Amino acid sequence: FPAFFTRRCGEILIVSEVHGEDRLRPKDEIIAINGQPLRFYTETLKKRGFYSDQNDRQIWTGFLKMADQITVRRNGQTWDIPLRRCQDRNIKNE
């Protein structure tokens, strides 16, 4: 499960909820994924991967799960945050 949730607003993602992630806060702005602005993904995929034409209802979780880093802006300052990989929670039945 992601440690945070987002909502798209224009050309950025706004962090809406944070769970167990101490590097992000609600209202932080994600301005890039893997060094690319969100515009790169929306123009490349033509909204096929986002499940909604309404920006604020688009689902970005899949991109964030695959990302190695995000660029975050808070109070006018920006920094890159490497993302942690979720551990495989599959249980093997024997």
Residue pairs with C-beta under 8 A, 6 or more apart in sequence:
1 19
1 86
2 61
2 64
2 65
2 86
3 18
3 19
3 20
3 21
3 24
3 84
4 15
4 17
4 18
4 19
4 21
4 24
5 15
5 16
5 17
5 61
6 13
6 14
6 15
6 16
6 30
6 60
6 64
7 13
7 14
7 16
7 56
8 14
8 38
8 55
8 56
8 58
8 60
9 55
9 56
10 55
11 31
11 37
11 38
11 39
12 29
12 30
12 31
12 38
12 73
13 29
13 30
13 38
13 60
14 27
14 28
14 29
14 30
15 24
15 25
15 26
15 27
15 28
15 29
15 30
16 26
17 26
18 24
18 25
18 26
23 81
24 72
24 81
25 74
27 74
28 72
28 73
28 74
29 72
29 73
29 74
30 38
30 70
30 71
30 72
31 37
31 38
31 71
31 72
31 73
31 78
32 38
32 70
32 71
33 41
33 63
33 64
33 67
33 69
33 70
33 71
34 67
34 68
34 69
35 69
35 71
41 49
41 63
42 50
47 53
47 58
49 62
49 63
50 58
50 59
50 60
51 57
51 58
51 59
52 58
52 59
64 70
64 83
65 86
67 83
68 82
68 83
69 80
69 81
69 82
69 83
70 80
70 81
70 83
71 78
71 79
71 80
71 81
72 78
72 79
72 80
72 81
